[in-house]
Amino acid sequence: MTPTKRSPLIFIFLTVFIDLLGVGIVVPLLPYYVKIIEQADASWLSSSRALIVGTLAASFSLFQFGFSPVLGALSDRFGRRPVLLISLAGTGISYIVFGLADHLLPLGIGTVLAVLFFARILDGVTGGNISTAQAYIADVTRPEERAKGLGLIGAAFGLGFMLGPALGGLLSTISLAAPAFAAASLTFGNLLFGIFWLPESLPAARRTKVPFSKMNPVVRLRAVVGKASIRPLLAGVLLLNFAFAGLQNNFAVFSDVRFGFSPTQNAFVFALIGLTAVFIQGFLIRKLLPRFGEARLAVTGVGMMAVGFVMIAVAQVAWMLFPAIGVLAAGSSMATPSLTSLISRRVAPQEQGSILGGVQAFNSLMMVVGPLFAGLIFDLIGPAAPYFSGSLLIAAAGIVITRALCPQLGGATPLEPARTAVEADPHLVH
C-alpha cells in the first residue's frame, strides 16, 4: 500500500503526541514520587522538595539540550526518518526504566532516585526529536501553511498533556509503574508504525553534511544567535520558555502545598491545558491566522500568558486555578506555533533542521534553568514566587517580541497573514 500524502503528518502527530503523553504522565507524578521517598525516612527532602522535583525535570532537559542540536544536524545529514525512529526507541526504553523505579524502594531511597534520574537522562538524550519533527513539517509544507502544520504539533502537545495526566492518574491506582509501562507500549507501537509507514521528507540532494565537531551544543547555540533575522524573536521565546518551564514542573508541588491537590486533581488541571491547546492549535488557529496573521496572534498570546501567571499567583481557593490555567493555556496555544513559524520562515530551507534544532536546544536549556529557579525560589520565598516572577519575565518577552514584529503588526491585512522579514528581503537568510 502506498502511503497517502497525509500519512507522514499522522506519524509526526503520533510521535509528538506520545512524547508529550509521557511527559504528561511523568511530570505531575514526580512530586508524589519524591513525597513517597520522603515518607520512607528521608525527612531531609521535606524542606527542598520543590528543588528536588525541579532537578529531576532539569536532568531530562539538560541532556535534551546537549543532544537536540545533534539530532537536528543528523537529520539534515542523514534524513529525518532515521533520527525520528531511533529517538522513539530511546524514549520507549526510558519509560521502562522509569517504571522499574516503583519496585526498588526496598533497595533504598538512593537507588530509587538514581534510577529516576537515569530514566530522565536517557529520555533526554533521545528526546530532542521535536526539532526534527518541526523540520519534517517544514520540508513538506509551503511557507504560508507552515504555521498550520506546526499547529498540528501544538495540538499533539496539548492532547498529550491532556491525556497523559489523566492516564497517569488512572493507572497509578494500579501502581506507579503502570503509567510508564503503558507509555512504553505506545511508544514501541508507534516505532513499528513508523518503520513500515514513514517516508523520508528530505531528498538526498538537499542534505547538508555537518561535521560531528560542529555538533557541540554551544557551537550550535552560537550559530543560532548569529542569525540576525531571528535574534529578537529568539530572545522573546527564551523568556517565555524560562517562565513556562518553571510552571510546568512546579505546578504539582504548588497545588499540593497550597490546596492539597491529589494526582487526580492535578490531572484535571493539566487536562484543561491540553484541551485548550487541542481546540486552539488544532482548530481555532486555522480560523484566526488568515484574519489576524502570525504576528498579532503571537503578541496577543504572550499578553494572555502574563495575565494567567498573575492569576495563579493570587489564587486563594482551588476553583480560581481553572480560569487562570485556561487564560494561560489559550495564550500559549496562540503564541507558540506563531513564533515558531515566524522563526522558521526567516531561515533558508536547507537550514531548517539545524536552526530549529538550535532553537529547541535553547528551549531545553530554559527547561534546565527554569525548573531549578522555580524550585529554589519556591522553597526560599514561597509558593507564589515562581508565578509572580514568571509574569514579569513574560511581560519582558512581550516587549521584545512586539518590537521585533512591529512591521507585521501594522501591515497585515485581514485576509493575508503578515509577511515575514525574509519574504520581504530574502538576503536575510544568508
N, C-alpha and C positions, 0 to 999 in steps of 0.2 A: 504493500500500500504506500502510495506517495503522500508525504505529509502535506497538509494544506498550508496556505500562507499564514494562517493564524496559529498553527500548531507551535512554532517556536516561541511566540509570546505566551502561549499557555504554559509551556515548560518554564519560562522565565518567571511567570507569575507564581507557579507552584514552588519554584526554588526559593524565591524571596519569602513567600508565604510560610513555608516550612521552616526556614531560618528564623523568621520572626515568631513563629509558633513556639519554637524552642526558647527564644528569648522571653516570650510571654509566659512560658511555663516557669523558667528558671528565676527571672528577676524578682517577681513577687514572693517567691518561696525562700529566697536567700535569707531574709531576716529571721524566718522561722527555723531554718537550719542552724543559724547562729544562736537562736534562742534555745534550741534543744541542746546544743553543745554547752551553752552557759548553764543550763539546768543540770548537766552531767558533771557538776563540780568544777566549773570554770568561771567562778564569780568575777575573776579579773576582767572578763569581757563586758560586764554589765555597764561600766562607765564609758565604753568605747564601741558599743555595738554598731552604731551608725558608721563609724570609721572602718570597722572590720567588713561590714557589708559593702561599703564603698571600695575597699581594697580588693575584694573578690571580683566586683564588677570591673575595676580598673585593670586587673590582671588579664582579663579577656581582651580589653581594648588596647592594652599596651602591645600585646603580640599581634593584634589585628593591625595596629599602627605600623609595626615593623614589616608585616608581610603583605599588607594591602597594595602598596605600590609595586611590590614584586609580582603579585598576581596580575595586576593591571598591565605591567610591562610584558610579562609572559604571554598574556592574552594578545597583545599587539604582535608578539613574535611568532607564537605557535598557533594562534587562533583562540576564539572564545570557548569553543566546545570542550576541549580537554581540561582547561582550567576550571570550568564550572563543574565538570564531573568529578575531578579529583577533590575539589573543595567540599563537595557533597559527602564524599566518603569520609573525609576527616571530621565533618560535623556529626555524622552518624556515630562514629567511634567515640567521640567526646561525650555524646549523650549516654552511651552505655557506661562509660567510666563514671560519669556524674551519678547515674542511678546506683552504682555499686557502693557509693559513699554511705547510703542509708543502712547498709549491712555491716559497717565497720566500726560502729560506736564501741563495741566491746574491746577493740584494739587500742582505744584511747582517742581523746579529742584531737591530739596532734595528727594522728593518722587520718581522721575524717577531714580535717582542714587541709592536709596535704593533698588528698585525693580530690577535694573540691577545687583547689587551686589548679591542680594538674588538668582536670577536665576543662576548666575555663580557659587555660592557656592553650590546650590542644585545639579547642574550638576557635580561639583567636588566630592561631597560625593559619587555619584553612577557612576562616570566617570572613575574609576580605573579598568575598565574591560579589558583593553588592555593586562594586565599581565595574566589575566585568559584566554583570547583568545590565547595568546602565549603558555600558559601551555597546553591548549587543543590541539594545533598543536603538541607540544612536546609529548603528550600522544599517538597521532595516527600516528606519522611518525617515520621512522628509523633515527638514528643519522646522517647517511650520506646524508639523504634527508631533514634534518631539515631546512637548510638554504633556500631551495626552498620553503618549507612550510611557513617559516617566510617571505620570499619574497612575498608571497600572501598577508600577512598583509601589507607589504610595498606598494604593488600595490593598495590595498584598501585605504591606507593613501593618495597615490598620486591621485587616482581617486576622493576621497572626496575633496581634496584640489583643484583639477581641476574644478569639477562641482559645489562645494559649492559657491565660489565667483561668478561664472557665474550665478548660480541660484539666489544668493542673489542680485546681480546687476540687474538682470532682474525683479525679483519680487519686489524689492524696489521701482520700478517705480509705483507700485500699492500702497504700503505703507511699512513702516519699519517693520510692524508686519507680513506681508505676508511671508517673507522667514522663519521666526521662526515657524510659524504655518505649513508651508509645511514640515519643518524638523520634527516637532512633528508627523505629519501624517505618514511620512515614518518610524519613529521610532516605533510607535504603530503597524504599519503593519508588521514590522519585528518581533516584540514581538509575535504577533499572529502566524506568520510562525514558530518561534522557539518553541512555546508551542506544536504545533502539529507535528513538524518535527525533532527537535534536539535530538539525543540520548546522553546519558551520556558517557563520554570518560574515566572516572576514576573509575575502579571497586572498590567495597567496600573493598576488601582485600588490596588495595594499598592506602587507605585513611589514613591520619595522623590526630590524634586528637590533636589539638593545643589549649591549654588553652587560654581563652579570655584575661587573664592578660598578655600574651606574644604577643598580637597583637598591643601593643604600637608601633607606627612607629619608634620611636627612638631605641627601643629594636631590631626591625627587621632590621634597618639600621646597627646596631652593628653586628648582625648575618651575614649580607651580607659581611660587611667589614672583618669579621673574616675568610671568605673563602679565604685562601691564593692563591688558584688556579685561582681566578678571580679578585683579588685585582688590579693588574696593568691595566687590561682591563677596569675595573670599573672606575678607575681614568681617563682614556682617554675618556671614554664615557661621564662622567660627564662634563669634559671640553668642549667637543663638544656640549652637550646639553645646557650648560650655554650660549655659544655664539649663538647657533641657536635659542634658546628661545627669546633672545633679538631681533634678526632679525625678527622672525615670528610675534611678537607682536608690533614691532616698525616700520616695513617697510611702512605700510599705512600712518603713520604720516610723515615719511621721504619723501615719494614720493609726498605727498600733499604739504609739506613745500618747497621742493627743485624744484619740477617740476609742481606743481598744479594738480596732478592726481585726477580724479574723482573716485567714487566707481567702475564704469565700467572699467576704465583704470587699476585700481589695480586688477580687476578681471582677466584681460588678463595676468598680471604678475603671479598671483597665479595659473592660469590655465596652464601656461608654466611649473611651478614647478610640478604640478600634472601630466601633460602629460609626462614629462621627467621621473618621478618616475614610472608611469604605464608602460612605454616602457622598462625601465631598470629592475625594480623589477619583472614585470610580464612576461617579455620575455628574455631580453638580459642576465640577471644574470644566467639564466639556461644554456646559452651557455658559459659564462665566467667561472663559477665555476669549471667545470671539467678541464679546461685548466690552470687556474691560482691559484685556491684554495681561501679559505675564507681570509686567512691572507693577501695575496697580494692585493686582492680587497679592503680590509679594509684600508690598508696603502695608496693605490692609491687614494681611495675616500677621505680620510682625506686631502691629499695634494691638491686635486682639490677644496675642500671646502675652504681652506685657501686662495687660489688664487681668488675664487669667491667673498669672503668678501672684499678683496682689490679692486677688480674691481668695486664693488658697491660704495665703499667709494670715489673713484676718478672719478666716472661718472659725467660729466658736462652737458650732454644732455640726453634727455629721452631715446633715442634708445640704449644708451650704457648699460642700465639696463638689457636688454633682453639677450645679450650674457653672462653677468655676472651671471644672475639668472640661465641660462642654465648650466654653469660650476658648480655652487654651487649645483643645484638640482641633476646633474649627480653624483657628488661626494658623496652627502648624500645618494643617492639611492644605491650606491655600498657599502658604509661604514656601514650603519645602520643595514641591515639584516645580514651582515657578522659578525659584532661584537656581535650582539645578539645571533647568532648561536654559535659562539665560547664560549660565556659565558655559554649558555645552555648546551653545550657538556662537560663542566667541572664540572657539579654537578650531583648528583645521580637522577634517575627518580622520586623518591618519594619527592624530594625537588624542583621540577620544579616550582610548584605554588608559594611556599614561596620565593624562591630565585629570580625568575623573578618578583614576586610582590615587593620584596625589591628593585630590580633594578629599577622597574617602579616608586617606591616611591622616590628613589634618583632623577630620571629624573623629577618627579613632583616638587621636591624641587628646581631643577635648573630652572623649569618653574615659580617658585616663585621669585627667586632672579635675574634671567636673565632679565625679562622684567622690573623689578624695577631698576636694574643697567643701562640698556639701556635707559630707560626713563629719569633717573636722569642725566646721562652724556650728553644726547641729549639736555636737557633743559639748562644745565650749560655750556657745552663746544661748542656743535654744532652738526649739523645733521650727519656729517661723523664719529663722535667719537665712536658710538657703533660698527661700521664696522671695523675701524682700530683696536680697542681693540679686537673685535671678531676674526680677523685674527691672532693676537698674541696668543690668547687662543687656537685656533685650531692648530697652529704650535706647541705649547707645548703638546697638545694632541697627535699629530703625533709622537713626540719624545718618549712619554711614550708608546704608542701602538707599535711602531716599535721595541723598546727594548723588550717588552713583547713577541712579535711574531717572534723574530729572528730565533728560530729553524724551525718554519714553513716556514718562508720566504726563508730559504736556502735549505729546504728539500723537498718541494712539487714537484711532477713530473707533466708534462703537462696533464696526463690522470687521476690523482688522487689528490683530494684536500688534503691539508696538514693535518697531524694528529694532534689532539689536545693533550695537556699535559695529559688529563685524559685518552685518548686512550693509551698513552704510559705507564702511571702509574695510574691504577685505584684507588690506595690508596689516590690519591689527593682529591677524593670526600669526604673523611671521616674527 
